[in-house]
Amino acid sequence: MMRTKARSSRSFTYLALSILGGMLAGTETVVADDKPQWDKTFPQSEKVVHRKVEFKNRYGITLAADLYQPKDRGDKRLPAIAVSGPFGAVKEQSSGLYAQTMAERGFVTLAFDPSYTGESSGEPRNVASPDINTEDFSAAVDFLGLQSSVDRERIGVIGICGWGGMALNAAAVDKRIKAVATSTMYDMSRVMSKGYNDSVTKEDRTQTLEQLSQQRWQDAENGQPEYGPISLELKGGEPQFVVDYAGYYKQPRGFHPRSINSNGSWTVTNPLSFMNMPLLTYVDEISPRPILLIHGEKAHSRYFSETAFEAAAEPKELLIIKGANHVDLYDRVDVIPFDKLASFFVEHLKYHTLARGK
């Protein structure tokens, strides 16, 4: 009985690796228009000014982003927040909703596409990296700190789902980040290496690494990476959390043509670096800067935030949203605690007497 349960849990890992992996089918073309149309999965707010921007990270990859600023801000320098996630999503989805909503509450915000995905550059497409994607957050801080509307001493980050782990990792190494919040956080290095609920054995891990190592030779011989099946094409019998994912990414609610989880997949070898480089090794070094971890009570992923909370040093807070599942915190504005997020960043991105230009 115990063995059957372990196999079932481990199957979640292999399912996750397949549903989070492959080439974006026919979605790389961006149609030019004299008046750019609103291309988000959420309504445009009349309370903010929006524009598309680009900037480079430390590896020379050009990141595409949406900059949101409160209207009628005058010449004041405001606190700023960089936002990204979920894993396999684009800035036109959940991260953009978070960014626009926080801009309505008085912050300059930036929602960006991670390297190799969406409108950002990088080849091959649809590859993730615990290092490069952590750097993406720091590059966003670089960009925000150069804006005349931003007080560079008051910059925070929000990471959603898989980019929650990246946000915590970035805050640990980048001391310019003054506060970090995560929503429905995944530790991607943990789940890829150990499976859901740490159910993967050493033998399973070794077998997976053997297969991925052999795949590298096939990719080298072919001159390009192999991609997995299209994400979230349900066949029946999937775990409920996978059905929930499809209910967001595959439906009008959250579908976007550039999103990997909507109609693409990751490279087959995508898990390799995550399986070898734990993201949250230094989460305790974020202190004395504050951490806010938000998770749904009924989310299958709740244990990621609970473990990170235990490992982190004060000041820290874990907020569990009653009745919410993992995907509810992607876009349900009646469930996402935006009031709490706003008060957290207002409190911890306070005016600093030594702020540049003040």
Secondary structure, DSSP 4 states (H G I P E B T S, - for coil): -HHHHHHHHHHHHHHHHHHT-B---S-------SSPPP--SSPPPTTEEEEEEEEE-TTSPEEEEEEEEETT-TT--EEEEEEE-STT--TTSHHHHHHHHHHHTT-EEEEEPPTTSTTS--SSSS---HHHHHHHHHHHHHHHHT-TTEEEEEEEEEEETHHHHHHHHHHHH-TTEEEEEEES---HHHHHHH-GGG---HHHHHHHHHHHHHHHHHHHHHTS--B-PPTT---S---HHHHHHHHHHTSTTT--TT-HHHH-B-BTTTHHHHTTS-TTTTGGGGTTS-EEEEEETT-TTHHHHHHHHHHSPSSEEEEEETT--TTHHHH-TTTS-HHHHHHHHHHHS---TT-TT-
